[in-house]
Amino acid sequence: MEMKPSQKYDVFLSYRREGGQETALLLYERLTRAGYRVAFDLETLRSGRFDEQLLQTIASCKDVLVILGPHALDRCSDREDWVRQEIACALRNGLNVVPLLLRGFAFPPPATLPEDIRGLTFRQGVEASMSHFDSTFQRLEHLLRAKPVWFHRRMTWIMAALAGIALLAAGLHSFLPSKGTIRQTDAPSYPSSRSEIQQLNEVVSVVSRQAEAYQEAARARSALVSRAYRAAQVSVPSVLEAEIPPFRRSLASAIDKLVKERPPATAFDALRTSPIPIDVYGALFDVTEQELYEDLQHLPAILSFYADPNNPLSKSDRLDGIDRQATLIQLKAQWYALGVFELFQDVAPSALLDFRKLTPAFTDIPRLSQAWPSDREQLEIEQLAINEQIQKTLRDATALAGKLNLETASDRAALEQLLVQSGISSNRATELTGRYAVLAAKQTDLSATEGFLAAKKEALYAKFKPLPSDDSGILWSKALRFRAVHMEEAALEALAFLAERDSPDFRPGAVRAMEAICKLGESVPFDSGVMVSAYEPPAVSHAVFQPGDVIVAHDGSFIRHVDDWKTAPGSTYRFWRLDDDGVFQPRESILPPDQPRVGLVEIAETED
Protein backbone atom coordinates (compact mmCIF):
# COMPACT_ATOMS: atom_id res chain seq x y z
CA MET A 1 0.00 0.00 0.00
CA GLU A 2 1.35 3.37 -0.99
CA MET A 3 0.72 5.92 1.74
CA LYS A 4 -0.08 9.49 0.74
CA PRO A 5 0.51 12.48 3.01
CA SER A 6 -2.78 14.06 1.85
CA GLN A 7 -4.76 10.95 2.84
CA LYS A 8 -6.26 10.81 6.33
CA TYR A 9 -5.52 7.73 8.44
CA ASP A 10 -6.75 6.48 11.79
CA VAL A 11 -4.33 3.64 12.54
CA PHE A 12 -0.69 2.99 11.62
CA LEU A 13 0.65 -0.58 11.58
CA SER A 14 4.28 -0.98 12.61
CA TYR A 15 5.78 -4.43 12.08
CA ARG A 16 8.93 -6.36 11.35
CA ARG A 17 8.68 -8.06 7.98
CA GLU A 18 10.19 -11.25 9.34
CA GLY A 19 7.53 -12.77 11.57
CA GLY A 20 5.09 -9.86 11.42
CA GLN A 21 3.95 -9.24 7.85
CA GLU A 22 1.23 -11.94 7.75
CA THR A 23 -0.31 -10.60 10.95
CA ALA A 24 -0.06 -7.06 9.58
CA LEU A 25 -1.92 -8.11 6.43
CA LEU A 26 -4.61 -9.77 8.50
CA LEU A 27 -4.98 -6.72 10.75
CA TYR A 28 -5.11 -4.39 7.76
CA GLU A 29 -7.95 -6.47 6.29
CA ARG A 30 -9.92 -6.62 9.53
CA LEU A 31 -9.45 -2.96 10.45
CA THR A 32 -10.36 -1.67 7.00
CA ARG A 33 -13.36 -3.98 6.89
CA ALA A 34 -14.48 -2.44 10.21
CA GLY A 35 -14.27 1.04 8.70
CA TYR A 36 -10.88 2.28 9.96
CA ARG A 37 -8.49 4.10 7.61
CA VAL A 38 -5.27 2.16 7.98
CA ALA A 39 -1.76 3.23 7.01
CA PHE A 40 -0.11 -0.03 6.09
CA ASP A 41 3.31 0.13 4.49
CA LEU A 42 4.29 -2.87 2.37
CA GLU A 43 7.93 -1.79 2.36
CA THR A 44 7.17 0.92 -0.24
CA LEU A 45 8.54 3.68 1.96
CA ARG A 46 11.38 1.65 3.42
CA SER A 47 13.63 1.83 0.40
CA GLY A 48 15.71 4.74 1.68
CA ARG A 49 15.96 7.07 4.62
CA PHE A 50 13.23 7.49 7.22
CA ASP A 51 11.62 10.33 5.33
CA GLU A 52 9.30 13.14 6.23
CA GLN A 53 6.32 11.55 4.48
CA LEU A 54 6.31 8.57 6.81
CA LEU A 55 6.77 10.83 9.83
CA GLN A 56 3.76 12.86 8.76
CA THR A 57 1.71 9.73 8.19
CA ILE A 58 2.46 8.36 11.67
CA ALA A 59 1.88 11.71 13.38
CA SER A 60 -1.52 12.10 11.68
CA CYS A 61 -2.85 8.84 13.15
CA LYS A 62 -4.59 8.45 16.49
CA ASP A 63 -3.39 4.90 17.08
CA VAL A 64 -0.23 2.95 16.30
CA LEU A 65 -0.37 -0.85 16.52
CA VAL A 66 3.06 -2.39 17.03
CA ILE A 67 3.18 -6.05 15.98
CA LEU A 68 5.80 -7.80 18.09
CA GLY A 69 7.09 -11.22 17.06
CA PRO A 70 9.82 -13.16 18.89
CA HIS A 71 12.69 -11.03 17.50
CA ALA A 72 10.86 -7.80 16.70
CA LEU A 73 13.01 -5.61 18.97
CA ASP A 74 16.36 -7.30 18.41
CA ARG A 75 17.63 -4.70 15.93
CA CYS A 76 16.29 -1.65 17.76
CA SER A 77 19.73 -0.76 19.11
CA ASP A 78 20.41 0.58 15.59
CA ARG A 79 19.27 4.21 15.34
CA GLU A 80 18.43 3.70 11.65
CA ASP A 81 16.19 0.72 12.28
CA TRP A 82 12.75 1.34 10.79
CA VAL A 83 10.71 -0.29 13.55
CA ARG A 84 12.57 1.66 16.24
CA GLN A 85 12.00 4.95 14.44
CA GLU A 86 8.30 4.23 13.90
CA ILE A 87 7.79 3.43 17.60
CA ALA A 88 9.85 6.42 18.69
CA CYS A 89 7.89 8.74 16.41
CA ALA A 90 4.58 7.48 17.83
CA LEU A 91 5.69 7.87 21.45
CA ARG A 92 7.20 11.28 20.80
CA ASN A 93 3.90 12.53 19.33
CA GLY A 94 1.84 11.23 22.24
CA LEU A 95 -0.12 8.76 20.13
CA ASN A 96 -2.03 5.77 21.50
CA VAL A 97 0.55 2.98 21.08
CA VAL A 98 -0.83 -0.55 21.43
CA PRO A 99 1.56 -3.53 21.35
CA LEU A 100 0.22 -6.77 19.82
CA LEU A 101 2.22 -9.60 21.35
CA LEU A 102 2.62 -12.62 19.08
CA ARG A 103 3.43 -16.08 20.37
CA GLY A 104 7.02 -16.33 21.58
CA PHE A 105 7.50 -12.62 22.24
CA ALA A 106 8.49 -11.30 25.65
CA PHE A 107 9.50 -7.75 26.51
CA PRO A 108 13.16 -7.40 27.47
CA PRO A 109 14.01 -5.42 30.62
CA PRO A 110 13.17 -1.76 29.91
CA ALA A 111 16.70 -0.66 30.75
CA THR A 112 18.06 -2.72 27.83
CA LEU A 113 15.99 -0.82 25.26
CA PRO A 114 16.93 2.55 23.73
CA GLU A 115 15.48 5.40 25.75
CA ASP A 116 13.31 6.69 22.90
CA ILE A 117 11.27 3.44 22.74
CA ARG A 118 11.46 2.38 26.39
CA GLY A 119 7.93 3.65 26.96
CA LEU A 120 6.60 0.84 24.77
CA THR A 121 7.06 -1.61 27.64
CA PHE A 122 4.60 0.32 29.80
CA ARG A 123 1.77 0.41 27.25
CA GLN A 124 -1.26 -1.85 27.62
CA GLY A 125 -0.98 -4.57 25.01
CA VAL A 126 -2.93 -7.54 23.68
CA GLU A 127 -1.67 -11.11 23.46
CA ALA A 128 -2.57 -12.42 20.02
CA SER A 129 -4.21 -15.77 19.44
CA MET A 130 -4.33 -16.71 15.77
CA SER A 131 -6.73 -19.57 16.53
CA HIS A 132 -9.14 -17.12 18.20
CA PHE A 133 -8.38 -14.03 16.16
CA ASP A 134 -11.92 -12.64 16.40
CA SER A 135 -11.50 -12.37 20.17
CA THR A 136 -8.02 -10.88 19.74
CA PHE A 137 -9.36 -8.28 17.32
CA GLN A 138 -12.21 -7.31 19.65
CA ARG A 139 -9.80 -6.77 22.55
CA LEU A 140 -7.51 -4.77 20.29
CA GLU A 141 -10.32 -2.60 18.93
CA HIS A 142 -11.44 -1.66 22.44
CA LEU A 143 -8.02 -0.07 23.01
CA LEU A 144 -8.20 2.16 19.94
CA ARG A 145 -8.95 5.86 20.21
CA ALA A 146 -10.04 6.18 16.58
CA LYS A 147 -13.61 5.42 15.58
CA PRO A 148 -14.67 3.82 12.28
CA VAL A 149 -15.86 6.22 9.58
CA TRP A 150 -19.54 6.59 8.87
CA PHE A 151 -21.12 5.05 11.95
CA HIS A 152 -24.13 2.82 11.10
CA ARG A 153 -23.25 3.18 7.41
CA ARG A 154 -20.10 1.18 6.76
CA MET A 155 -19.95 -2.03 4.78
CA THR A 156 -17.05 -3.92 3.33
CA TRP A 157 -16.34 -3.53 -0.35
CA ILE A 158 -14.03 -6.46 -1.06
CA MET A 159 -12.29 -5.66 -4.33
CA ALA A 160 -13.77 -8.10 -6.81
CA ALA A 161 -10.28 -8.69 -8.11
CA LEU A 162 -9.43 -11.10 -5.36
CA ALA A 163 -8.28 -12.46 -8.62
CA GLY A 164 -4.50 -12.49 -8.45
CA ILE A 165 -2.41 -14.09 -5.77
CA ALA A 166 -0.16 -11.02 -5.81
CA LEU A 167 -3.20 -8.83 -5.23
CA LEU A 168 -4.46 -11.08 -2.48
CA ALA A 169 -1.09 -10.82 -0.77
CA ALA A 170 -1.35 -7.05 -0.82
CA GLY A 171 -4.73 -7.23 0.93
CA LEU A 172 -6.64 -5.01 -1.49
CA HIS A 173 -9.99 -3.68 -0.33
CA SER A 174 -12.25 -0.75 -1.04
CA PHE A 175 -15.25 0.38 0.89
CA LEU A 176 -18.83 1.31 0.43
CA PRO A 177 -21.21 2.22 3.25
CA SER A 178 -24.17 -0.02 3.93
CA LYS A 179 -27.78 1.07 4.15
CA GLY A 180 -28.26 3.77 6.73
CA THR A 181 -31.20 4.60 8.93
CA ILE A 182 -33.82 6.66 7.14
CA ARG A 183 -34.81 9.60 9.27
CA GLN A 184 -38.49 9.73 10.12
CA THR A 185 -39.76 13.31 10.08
CA ASP A 186 -42.84 15.20 8.93
CA ALA A 187 -43.16 16.83 5.50
CA PRO A 188 -40.03 18.95 4.86
CA SER A 189 -40.36 22.63 5.70
CA TYR A 190 -36.68 23.50 5.53
CA PRO A 191 -35.51 26.09 4.56
CA SER A 192 -37.98 28.57 5.98
CA SER A 193 -35.82 31.63 6.62
CA ARG A 194 -33.28 33.68 4.72
CA SER A 195 -30.40 32.32 6.81
CA GLU A 196 -31.55 28.74 6.19
CA ILE A 197 -31.79 29.38 2.44
CA GLN A 198 -28.24 30.71 2.46
CA GLN A 199 -27.10 27.72 4.50
CA LEU A 200 -28.73 25.26 2.08
CA ASN A 201 -27.31 27.06 -0.97
CA GLU A 202 -23.80 26.66 0.44
CA VAL A 203 -24.31 22.91 0.91
CA VAL A 204 -25.82 22.55 -2.58
CA SER A 205 -22.88 24.42 -4.10
CA VAL A 206 -20.37 22.13 -2.38
CA VAL A 207 -22.24 18.95 -3.35
CA SER A 208 -22.51 20.14 -6.97
CA ARG A 209 -18.75 20.59 -7.22
CA GLN A 210 -18.20 17.29 -5.44
CA ALA A 211 -20.48 15.52 -7.95
CA GLU A 212 -18.50 17.06 -10.80
CA ALA A 213 -15.29 15.62 -9.32
CA TYR A 214 -16.91 12.22 -8.80
CA GLN A 215 -18.19 12.25 -12.41
CA GLU A 216 -14.66 12.97 -13.63
CA ALA A 217 -13.44 9.88 -11.75
CA ALA A 218 -16.38 7.75 -12.90
CA ARG A 219 -15.66 8.63 -16.54
CA ALA A 220 -11.98 7.72 -16.14
CA ARG A 221 -12.82 4.40 -14.48
CA SER A 222 -15.30 3.48 -17.21
CA ALA A 223 -12.75 4.29 -19.91
CA LEU A 224 -10.15 2.11 -18.18
CA VAL A 225 -12.57 -0.81 -17.85
CA SER A 226 -13.57 -0.53 -21.52
CA ARG A 227 -9.92 -0.57 -22.58
CA ALA A 228 -9.24 -3.59 -20.32
CA TYR A 229 -12.15 -5.46 -21.91
CA ARG A 230 -10.76 -4.72 -25.36
CA ALA A 231 -7.27 -5.83 -24.30
CA ALA A 232 -8.66 -9.12 -22.93
CA GLN A 233 -10.65 -9.76 -26.10
CA VAL A 234 -7.66 -9.37 -28.43
CA SER A 235 -5.16 -10.80 -25.88
CA VAL A 236 -2.89 -7.74 -26.20
CA PRO A 237 -2.17 -6.25 -22.73
CA SER A 238 -0.51 -3.16 -24.25
CA VAL A 239 -3.96 -1.98 -25.36
CA LEU A 240 -4.72 -1.35 -21.68
CA GLU A 241 -1.30 -0.02 -20.69
CA ALA A 242 -1.72 3.13 -22.80
CA GLU A 243 -4.87 4.09 -20.86
CA ILE A 244 -3.37 3.75 -17.37
CA PRO A 245 -1.40 7.08 -17.20
CA PRO A 246 -4.41 9.27 -18.17
CA PHE A 247 -6.56 7.26 -15.73
CA ARG A 248 -4.15 7.99 -12.90
CA ARG A 249 -4.04 11.70 -13.78
CA SER A 250 -7.85 11.93 -13.87
CA LEU A 251 -8.34 10.19 -10.52
CA ALA A 252 -5.58 12.20 -8.87
CA SER A 253 -7.25 15.38 -10.13
CA ALA A 254 -10.66 14.26 -8.83
CA ILE A 255 -9.24 13.38 -5.43
CA ASP A 256 -7.48 16.74 -5.22
CA LYS A 257 -10.78 18.50 -5.93
CA LEU A 258 -12.59 16.46 -3.26
CA VAL A 259 -9.94 17.33 -0.68
CA LYS A 260 -10.20 21.03 -1.54
CA GLU A 261 -14.01 21.00 -1.45
CA ARG A 262 -14.27 19.40 2.01
CA PRO A 263 -16.03 21.93 4.26
CA PRO A 264 -14.30 23.11 7.46
CA ALA A 265 -15.43 21.80 10.85
CA THR A 266 -17.34 25.04 11.47
CA ALA A 267 -19.56 24.30 8.48
CA PHE A 268 -20.55 20.94 9.98
CA ASP A 269 -21.21 22.54 13.36
CA ALA A 270 -23.49 25.14 11.76
CA LEU A 271 -25.65 22.34 10.34
CA ARG A 272 -26.34 20.68 13.70
CA THR A 273 -29.58 22.62 14.14
CA SER A 274 -30.72 21.90 10.57
CA PRO A 275 -32.38 18.74 9.21
CA ILE A 276 -29.38 18.12 6.94
CA PRO A 277 -27.66 15.03 8.43
CA ILE A 278 -24.04 15.95 9.06
CA ASP A 279 -23.03 12.27 9.26
CA VAL A 280 -24.19 11.75 5.66
CA TYR A 281 -22.59 15.04 4.59
CA GLY A 282 -19.24 14.02 6.06
CA ALA A 283 -19.53 10.50 4.68
CA LEU A 284 -20.03 11.78 1.15
CA PHE A 285 -16.44 13.02 1.44
CA ASP A 286 -14.89 10.30 3.61
CA VAL A 287 -16.22 7.31 1.69
CA THR A 288 -15.82 8.89 -1.75
CA GLU A 289 -12.22 9.90 -1.11
CA GLN A 290 -11.42 6.43 0.23
CA GLU A 291 -13.09 4.79 -2.76
CA LEU A 292 -11.13 6.84 -5.29
CA TYR A 293 -7.83 6.34 -3.43
CA GLU A 294 -8.36 2.57 -3.52
CA ASP A 295 -9.17 2.60 -7.24
CA LEU A 296 -6.20 4.85 -8.01
CA GLN A 297 -3.89 2.43 -6.22
CA HIS A 298 -5.35 -0.92 -7.27
CA LEU A 299 -7.74 -0.81 -10.23
CA PRO A 300 -5.01 -0.68 -12.93
CA ALA A 301 -3.27 -3.73 -11.44
CA ILE A 302 -6.55 -5.63 -11.13
CA LEU A 303 -7.60 -4.95 -14.71
CA SER A 304 -4.07 -5.66 -15.99
CA PHE A 305 -4.30 -9.07 -14.36
CA TYR A 306 -7.57 -9.86 -16.12
CA ALA A 307 -6.27 -8.50 -19.43
CA ASP A 308 -3.16 -10.71 -19.30
CA PRO A 309 -3.65 -13.80 -21.51
CA ASN A 310 -0.92 -15.62 -19.56
CA ASN A 311 -2.74 -15.74 -16.22
CA PRO A 312 -4.32 -19.06 -15.09
CA LEU A 313 -7.92 -18.06 -15.92
CA SER A 314 -9.67 -18.85 -19.18
CA LYS A 315 -10.52 -16.00 -21.52
CA SER A 316 -14.20 -16.15 -20.60
CA ASP A 317 -13.34 -15.98 -16.89
CA ARG A 318 -11.02 -13.03 -17.48
CA LEU A 319 -13.77 -11.17 -19.31
CA ASP A 320 -16.15 -12.11 -16.51
CA GLY A 321 -13.73 -10.63 -13.97
CA ILE A 322 -13.67 -7.34 -15.87
CA ASP A 323 -17.48 -7.38 -15.97
CA ARG A 324 -17.47 -7.70 -12.17
CA GLN A 325 -15.34 -4.58 -11.93
CA ALA A 326 -17.69 -2.68 -14.24
CA THR A 327 -20.65 -3.77 -12.11
CA LEU A 328 -18.99 -2.64 -8.89
CA ILE A 329 -18.16 0.75 -10.39
CA GLN A 330 -21.79 1.21 -11.44
CA LEU A 331 -23.04 0.20 -7.99
CA LYS A 332 -20.66 2.67 -6.35
CA ALA A 333 -22.04 5.44 -8.55
CA GLN A 334 -25.60 4.46 -7.65
CA TRP A 335 -24.74 4.46 -3.97
CA TYR A 336 -23.17 7.88 -4.25
CA ALA A 337 -26.41 9.17 -5.81
CA LEU A 338 -28.49 7.65 -3.01
CA GLY A 339 -26.19 9.37 -0.51
CA VAL A 340 -26.99 12.71 -2.15
CA PHE A 341 -30.71 11.88 -2.03
CA GLU A 342 -30.51 11.04 1.68
CA LEU A 343 -28.58 14.23 2.38
CA PHE A 344 -31.48 16.30 1.01
CA GLN A 345 -34.28 13.98 2.18
CA ASP A 346 -35.65 16.51 4.67
CA VAL A 347 -35.34 19.54 2.39
CA ALA A 348 -38.42 20.99 0.69
CA PRO A 349 -38.31 19.93 -3.02
CA SER A 350 -39.04 23.49 -4.14
CA ALA A 351 -35.74 24.63 -2.57
CA LEU A 352 -33.78 22.15 -4.72
CA LEU A 353 -35.12 23.09 -8.15
CA ASP A 354 -31.88 24.73 -9.26
CA PHE A 355 -29.81 21.74 -8.15
CA ARG A 356 -32.13 19.30 -9.90
CA LYS A 357 -31.69 21.25 -13.12
CA LEU A 358 -27.98 20.42 -12.90
CA THR A 359 -28.33 16.69 -12.35
CA PRO A 360 -29.08 15.68 -15.99
CA ALA A 361 -25.51 16.73 -16.76
CA PHE A 362 -24.17 13.95 -14.52
CA THR A 363 -24.42 11.28 -17.19
CA ASP A 364 -21.71 9.16 -15.56
CA ILE A 365 -23.76 9.08 -12.33
CA PRO A 366 -26.98 8.04 -14.07
CA ARG A 367 -29.09 7.51 -10.95
CA LEU A 368 -28.46 11.12 -9.93
CA SER A 369 -29.90 12.38 -13.21
CA GLN A 370 -33.11 10.35 -12.89
CA ALA A 371 -36.26 10.89 -10.82
CA TRP A 372 -35.55 11.24 -7.12
CA PRO A 373 -37.14 8.80 -4.63
CA SER A 374 -40.60 10.04 -3.75
CA ASP A 375 -40.30 9.28 -0.05
CA ARG A 376 -38.19 7.59 2.59
CA GLU A 377 -39.70 4.19 1.93
CA GLN A 378 -38.71 4.26 -1.73
CA LEU A 379 -35.19 5.37 -0.82
CA GLU A 380 -34.87 2.50 1.64
CA ILE A 381 -36.14 0.02 -0.96
CA GLU A 382 -33.50 1.22 -3.41
CA GLN A 383 -30.80 0.90 -0.77
CA LEU A 384 -31.87 -2.66 -0.03
CA ALA A 385 -31.94 -3.51 -3.74
CA ILE A 386 -28.41 -2.21 -4.26
CA ASN A 387 -27.20 -4.12 -1.20
CA GLU A 388 -28.63 -7.31 -2.68
CA GLN A 389 -26.82 -6.62 -5.95
CA ILE A 390 -23.63 -5.97 -4.02
CA GLN A 391 -23.93 -9.28 -2.18
CA LYS A 392 -24.50 -11.15 -5.44
CA THR A 393 -21.55 -9.45 -7.14
CA LEU A 394 -19.28 -10.22 -4.20
CA ARG A 395 -20.45 -13.85 -4.09
CA ASP A 396 -19.71 -14.17 -7.81
CA ALA A 397 -16.30 -12.56 -7.30
CA THR A 398 -15.55 -14.90 -4.39
CA ALA A 399 -16.49 -17.89 -6.52
CA LEU A 400 -14.18 -16.66 -9.28
CA ALA A 401 -11.38 -16.18 -6.74
CA GLY A 402 -11.92 -19.71 -5.45
CA LYS A 403 -11.78 -21.02 -9.00
CA LEU A 404 -8.54 -19.14 -9.61
CA ASN A 405 -7.00 -20.48 -6.41
CA LEU A 406 -7.67 -24.02 -7.59
CA GLU A 407 -6.50 -23.32 -11.15
CA THR A 408 -3.28 -21.57 -10.12
CA ALA A 409 -1.45 -24.83 -10.82
CA SER A 410 -3.31 -24.94 -14.21
CA ASP A 411 -5.98 -27.40 -13.10
CA ARG A 412 -6.84 -29.83 -10.34
CA ALA A 413 -4.95 -32.72 -11.91
CA ALA A 414 -1.80 -30.64 -12.21
CA LEU A 415 -2.13 -29.59 -8.58
CA GLU A 416 -2.44 -33.21 -7.51
CA GLN A 417 0.65 -34.01 -9.54
CA LEU A 418 2.59 -31.23 -7.81
CA LEU A 419 1.56 -32.59 -4.41
CA VAL A 420 2.64 -36.10 -5.36
CA GLN A 421 5.98 -34.78 -6.56
CA SER A 422 6.47 -33.11 -3.19
CA GLY A 423 6.25 -36.52 -1.49
CA ILE A 424 2.53 -36.75 -0.68
CA SER A 425 0.76 -39.98 -1.61
CA SER A 426 -1.64 -39.98 -4.59
CA ASN A 427 -4.68 -40.67 -2.40
CA ARG A 428 -3.71 -37.95 0.04
CA ALA A 429 -3.14 -35.46 -2.83
CA THR A 430 -6.61 -36.22 -4.22
CA GLU A 431 -8.11 -35.74 -0.76
CA LEU A 432 -6.33 -32.40 -0.24
CA THR A 433 -7.38 -30.91 -3.58
CA GLY A 434 -10.93 -32.06 -2.93
CA ARG A 435 -10.90 -30.35 0.46
CA TYR A 436 -9.53 -27.19 -1.14
CA ALA A 437 -12.46 -27.07 -3.53
CA VAL A 438 -14.87 -27.60 -0.63
CA LEU A 439 -13.20 -24.78 1.31
CA ALA A 440 -13.56 -22.44 -1.66
CA ALA A 441 -17.28 -23.25 -1.82
CA LYS A 442 -17.62 -22.71 1.93
CA GLN A 443 -15.91 -19.34 1.58
CA THR A 444 -18.65 -18.35 -0.85
CA ASP A 445 -21.27 -19.56 1.62
CA LEU A 446 -19.54 -17.62 4.39
CA SER A 447 -19.72 -14.38 2.40
CA ALA A 448 -23.44 -14.93 1.90
CA THR A 449 -23.91 -15.71 5.60
CA GLU A 450 -22.07 -12.55 6.63
CA GLY A 451 -24.40 -10.54 4.42
CA PHE A 452 -27.41 -12.29 5.96
CA LEU A 453 -26.21 -11.58 9.51
CA ALA A 454 -25.56 -7.94 8.66
CA ALA A 455 -29.12 -7.64 7.35
CA LYS A 456 -30.45 -9.29 10.52
CA LYS A 457 -28.55 -6.82 12.68
CA GLU A 458 -29.91 -3.92 10.67
CA ALA A 459 -33.44 -5.27 11.17
CA LEU A 460 -32.81 -5.68 14.91
CA TYR A 461 -31.54 -2.11 15.16
CA ALA A 462 -34.58 -0.83 13.28
CA LYS A 463 -36.87 -2.71 15.69
CA PHE A 464 -35.13 -1.73 18.93
CA LYS A 465 -33.56 1.58 17.98
CA PRO A 466 -32.97 3.64 21.16
CA LEU A 467 -35.18 6.73 21.36
CA PRO A 468 -34.93 9.79 23.61
CA SER A 469 -38.54 9.14 24.63
CA ASP A 470 -37.79 5.64 25.99
CA ASP A 471 -37.98 5.36 29.75
CA SER A 472 -34.85 4.44 31.66
CA GLY A 473 -35.71 0.76 32.10
CA ILE A 474 -36.40 0.35 28.38
CA LEU A 475 -33.08 1.97 27.46
CA TRP A 476 -31.22 -0.36 29.82
CA SER A 477 -33.02 -3.40 28.35
CA LYS A 478 -32.19 -2.29 24.81
CA ALA A 479 -28.53 -1.91 25.77
CA LEU A 480 -28.54 -5.48 27.12
CA ARG A 481 -30.25 -6.77 23.98
CA PHE A 482 -27.69 -5.14 21.67
CA ARG A 483 -24.79 -6.28 23.83
CA ALA A 484 -26.06 -9.89 23.66
CA VAL A 485 -25.71 -9.89 19.86
CA HIS A 486 -22.38 -8.01 19.80
CA MET A 487 -23.90 -4.72 18.58
CA GLU A 488 -21.89 -2.71 21.08
CA GLU A 489 -22.22 0.59 19.20
CA ALA A 490 -26.02 0.39 19.37
CA ALA A 491 -25.81 -0.53 23.07
CA LEU A 492 -23.66 2.55 23.72
CA GLU A 493 -26.21 4.65 21.85
CA ALA A 494 -28.93 3.51 24.29
CA LEU A 495 -26.66 4.21 27.25
CA ALA A 496 -25.85 7.67 25.90
CA PHE A 497 -29.54 8.59 26.08
CA LEU A 498 -29.66 7.19 29.60
CA ALA A 499 -26.62 9.23 30.64
CA GLU A 500 -28.32 12.44 29.54
CA ARG A 501 -31.11 12.14 32.11
CA ASP A 502 -31.00 12.25 35.89
CA SER A 503 -32.69 8.91 36.53
CA PRO A 504 -33.11 7.92 40.20
CA ASP A 505 -33.02 4.25 39.15
CA PHE A 506 -29.79 4.40 37.10
CA ARG A 507 -27.16 6.62 38.63
CA PRO A 508 -24.25 7.93 36.49
CA GLY A 509 -21.80 5.43 37.99
CA ALA A 510 -23.96 2.53 36.80
CA VAL A 511 -24.27 3.92 33.29
CA ARG A 512 -20.51 4.55 33.11
CA ALA A 513 -19.77 0.99 34.25
CA MET A 514 -22.11 -0.55 31.68
CA GLU A 515 -20.52 1.58 28.95
CA ALA A 516 -17.13 0.18 30.00
CA ILE A 517 -18.52 -3.38 29.87
CA CYS A 518 -19.80 -2.82 26.33
CA LYS A 519 -16.48 -1.39 25.19
CA LEU A 520 -14.46 -4.21 26.75
CA GLY A 521 -16.51 -6.95 25.09
CA GLU A 522 -14.92 -10.34 25.70
CA SER A 523 -12.11 -8.68 27.67
CA VAL A 524 -14.40 -7.88 30.60
CA PRO A 525 -12.94 -9.70 33.65
CA PHE A 526 -16.27 -11.27 34.71
CA ASP A 527 -18.91 -13.15 32.76
CA SER A 528 -21.85 -12.79 35.15
CA GLY A 529 -23.06 -10.82 38.15
CA VAL A 530 -25.51 -8.08 39.07
CA MET A 531 -24.87 -4.35 39.08
CA VAL A 532 -25.70 -1.80 41.74
CA SER A 533 -27.77 0.77 39.86
CA ALA A 534 -28.76 3.17 42.68
CA TYR A 535 -29.32 3.59 46.40
CA GLU A 536 -32.80 3.12 47.76
CA PRO A 537 -34.20 6.60 48.64
CA PRO A 538 -33.58 8.54 50.75
CA ALA A 539 -30.08 7.03 51.12
CA VAL A 540 -27.25 8.76 49.26
CA SER A 541 -24.40 6.45 50.23
CA HIS A 542 -23.53 2.93 51.36
CA ALA A 543 -20.69 1.58 53.49
CA VAL A 544 -19.66 -1.00 50.86
CA PHE A 545 -21.33 -0.56 47.51
CA GLN A 546 -21.69 2.28 45.05
CA PRO A 547 -23.55 2.53 41.72
CA GLY A 548 -21.66 0.64 39.02
CA ASP A 549 -20.28 -2.11 41.28
CA VAL A 550 -20.72 -5.58 39.75
CA ILE A 551 -21.35 -8.10 42.53
CA VAL A 552 -20.29 -11.63 41.59
CA ALA A 553 -20.30 -13.71 44.79
CA HIS A 554 -21.72 -13.92 48.31
CA ASP A 555 -19.88 -16.09 50.85
CA GLY A 556 -18.39 -18.13 48.01
CA SER A 557 -21.68 -18.60 46.14
CA PHE A 558 -21.87 -17.10 42.67
CA ILE A 559 -24.39 -14.36 41.97
CA ARG A 560 -25.38 -14.64 38.32
CA HIS A 561 -28.80 -12.96 38.36
CA VAL A 562 -30.81 -10.64 40.58
CA ASP A 563 -32.72 -13.65 41.96
CA ASP A 564 -29.43 -14.97 43.42
CA TRP A 565 -28.97 -11.86 45.58
CA LYS A 566 -29.24 -12.05 49.35
CA THR A 567 -28.77 -9.20 51.82
CA ALA A 568 -26.89 -10.79 54.71
CA PRO A 569 -24.98 -8.52 57.14
CA GLY A 570 -21.73 -10.14 58.25
CA SER A 571 -21.35 -11.98 54.93
CA THR A 572 -18.47 -11.48 52.54
CA TYR A 573 -19.23 -10.10 49.10
CA ARG A 574 -16.89 -10.13 46.13
CA PHE A 575 -17.39 -7.46 43.46
CA TRP A 576 -15.70 -5.46 40.72
CA ARG A 577 -15.44 -1.66 40.71
CA LEU A 578 -14.54 0.59 37.76
CA ASP A 579 -11.64 2.90 38.64
CA ASP A 580 -10.94 6.37 37.28
CA ASP A 581 -8.80 4.90 34.49
CA GLY A 582 -11.68 2.79 33.17
CA VAL A 583 -10.32 -0.50 34.55
CA PHE A 584 -12.38 -2.90 36.65
CA GLN A 585 -10.61 -3.73 39.93
CA PRO A 586 -11.55 -6.71 42.15
CA ARG A 587 -12.76 -6.00 45.70
CA GLU A 588 -13.96 -7.97 48.68
CA SER A 589 -15.83 -6.64 51.70
CA ILE A 590 -17.92 -7.73 54.67
CA LEU A 591 -21.39 -6.18 54.71
CA PRO A 592 -21.92 -4.29 58.00
CA PRO A 593 -25.38 -4.11 59.63
CA ASP A 594 -27.95 -1.35 59.18
CA GLN A 595 -27.05 -0.49 55.61
CA PRO A 596 -29.64 0.87 53.15
CA ARG A 597 -30.88 -1.36 50.38
CA VAL A 598 -29.49 -0.91 46.89
CA GLY A 599 -31.11 -1.21 43.48
CA LEU A 600 -29.81 -4.13 41.41
CA VAL A 601 -30.00 -4.75 37.67
CA GLU A 602 -28.86 -7.46 35.30
CA ILE A 603 -25.73 -6.91 33.23
CA ALA A 604 -26.71 -9.48 30.59
CA GLU A 605 -29.97 -10.25 28.86
CA THR A 606 -31.78 -13.11 30.60
CA GLU A 607 -33.57 -15.88 28.72
CA ASP A 608 -37.34 -15.93 28.91
Helices and strands as residue ranges (DSSP letters): E 11-14, H 17-33, E 38-39, H 52-60, E 63-68, H 82-92, E 96-101, G 110-112, G 115-122, E 126-127, G 130-132, H 133-142, E 155-158, H 165-169, E 173-176, H 194-234, H 238-241, H 244-261, H 265-270, H 278-307, H 315-343, G 349-352, H 353-358, G 359-361, G 366-369, H 376-407, H 412-421, H 426-464, H 472-484, H 488-499, H 508-520, G 521-523, E 530-535, E 550-554, E 557-558, G 562-564, E 572-578, E 584-590, E 598-602
